[in-house]
């Protein structure tokens, strides 16, 4: 029994039953050891979840930077979205991640290499990478098609602009490239927007009355 094997078993359990089903007791039963025996490999369930995230993240393939940083980030974001779909528990686990494992760190290091020539502060680059991860997780969540019943509470008097928009709208199927357009737009906004002007504090000294 190895730590990687334990993490792989935990991933399979979470895939089948959800993250809440992964407890030290249930995992011990699955691998055929006592719960105390698992603590020889991980000190807590939180650490176990960190290992699960890292194990799944090993599946990401990071191509060499091509010089087109938007394209590079979107290509890998597609892989991230596929991972979130394959492992529905992953978004919750990432949100509670305590320690980044080597494969998670590989991803951020690759992202910084891709963004090396982008004239933006390092803090913005890290924000952009985190944003990419979040958008991938959000877009992986299944959503119901929006139909007429969605707008049954619409009141043209109360919601005139929305009513006018819907009245003039032509029914169209969902855009297949929405994920790309949203992600590309957000990345460009974060990394190419000018820095806000520095704020200079003005101090007014009030002297005694003349």
Secondary structure by P-SEA (a helix, b strand, c coil): ccaaaaaaaaaaaaaccccccccaaaaaaaacccccccccccccaaaaaaaaaaaaaccccccccccaaaaaaaaaaaaaaaaaaaccaaaaaaaacccccaaaaaaaaaaaaaaccccccaaaaaaaaaaaaaaaaaaacccccccccccccccccccaaaaaaaaaccccccccaaaaaaaaaaaaaacccccccbbbbbbbbbcccc
